[in-house]
Amino acid sequence: MGLKLSFLGIRIEYKMNKLRMILICTLFFTSGFAAAVLVAQQRPEIVVPDVMVAFDQALKEVERGCPMLLEYAQMLEQENAKLNRTMNTLILKKD
């Protein structure tokens, strides 16, 4: 059992036992995992870009005083008033 590596045109062949192969694979795995965790901590926008964009948009909206949210709430209140008037009119007609 051997490991054949090719780096910059140089071929290296290692003969190693099963334990060494497991240790090398574990080292590569943990190195990759550690690098991914480090990138996720330092630059989260790379790992979860959609969440970061949504968070930035929400933060900007809050900094502006939430005008869109207030407009939406006012529109809902107006629609609710219309529905209440219609419901009261229908109830009075029914009686």
C-alpha positions as CSV (number, residue, x, y, z in Angstrom):
1,M,0.0,0.0,0.0
2,G,1.5,3.3,-1.0
3,L,0.6,6.9,-1.4
4,K,1.5,8.6,-4.7
5,L,1.8,12.3,-4.7
6,S,2.6,14.6,-7.6
7,F,3.7,18.2,-6.8
8,L,5.2,20.5,-9.3
9,G,6.0,17.7,-11.6
10,I,7.8,15.7,-8.9
11,R,6.4,12.3,-8.2
12,I,6.7,11.0,-4.6
13,E,5.7,7.6,-3.6
14,Y,5.4,6.7,0.0
15,K,4.9,3.3,1.4
16,M,3.2,3.5,4.7
17,N,1.2,1.3,7.0
18,K,-2.5,1.6,7.7
19,L,-2.1,3.6,10.9
20,R,0.0,6.3,9.2
21,M,-2.5,6.5,6.4
22,I,-5.3,7.0,8.9
23,L,-3.3,9.7,10.8
24,I,-2.5,11.6,7.6
25,C,-6.2,11.5,6.5
26,T,-7.2,12.7,9.9
27,L,-4.7,15.5,9.8
28,F,-6.0,16.6,6.4
29,F,-9.6,16.5,7.6
30,T,-9.0,18.4,10.8
31,S,-6.9,21.0,8.9
32,G,-9.8,21.6,6.4
33,F,-12.4,21.7,9.2
34,A,-10.3,24.2,11.2
35,A,-9.8,26.4,8.1
36,A,-13.6,26.3,7.4
37,V,-14.4,27.3,11.0
38,L,-11.8,30.1,10.9
39,V,-13.3,31.5,7.6
40,A,-16.8,31.3,9.0
41,Q,-15.8,33.3,12.1
42,Q,-13.7,35.9,10.3
43,R,-15.9,36.4,7.1
44,P,-19.4,35.1,7.7
45,E,-20.7,36.8,4.5
46,I,-18.7,34.2,2.5
47,V,-20.3,31.2,4.3
48,V,-23.9,32.5,4.5
49,P,-24.3,35.4,2.1
50,D,-28.1,35.5,1.9
51,V,-28.5,35.8,5.7
52,M,-25.9,38.5,5.8
53,V,-27.6,40.5,3.0
54,A,-31.0,40.2,4.8
55,F,-29.4,41.2,8.1
56,D,-27.8,44.3,6.4
57,Q,-31.1,45.3,4.8
58,A,-32.9,45.0,8.1
59,L,-30.3,47.0,9.9
60,K,-30.5,49.8,7.3
61,E,-34.3,49.8,7.6
62,V,-34.1,50.1,11.4
63,E,-31.5,52.9,11.1
64,R,-33.9,54.8,8.8
65,G,-36.7,54.5,11.4
66,C,-38.6,51.7,9.7
67,P,-40.7,53.8,7.3
68,M,-41.8,50.8,5.2
69,L,-43.0,49.0,8.3
70,L,-44.9,52.0,9.5
71,E,-46.5,52.4,6.1
72,Y,-47.5,48.7,6.0
73,A,-49.0,49.0,9.5
74,Q,-51.0,52.0,8.5
75,M,-52.2,50.3,5.4
76,L,-53.3,47.3,7.5
77,E,-55.2,49.5,9.9
78,Q,-57.0,51.2,7.0
79,E,-58.0,47.9,5.5
80,N,-59.1,46.6,8.9
81,A,-61.3,49.7,9.3
82,K,-62.9,49.1,5.9
83,L,-63.6,45.5,6.7
84,N,-65.1,46.4,10.1
85,R,-67.4,49.0,8.4
86,T,-68.4,46.4,5.8
87,M,-69.0,43.8,8.5
88,N,-71.1,46.2,10.6
89,T,-73.1,47.2,7.6
90,L,-73.8,43.6,6.7
91,I,-74.8,42.8,10.3
92,L,-77.1,45.8,10.5
93,K,-78.8,44.8,7.2
94,K,-79.3,41.3,8.4
95,D,-81.1,42.4,11.6
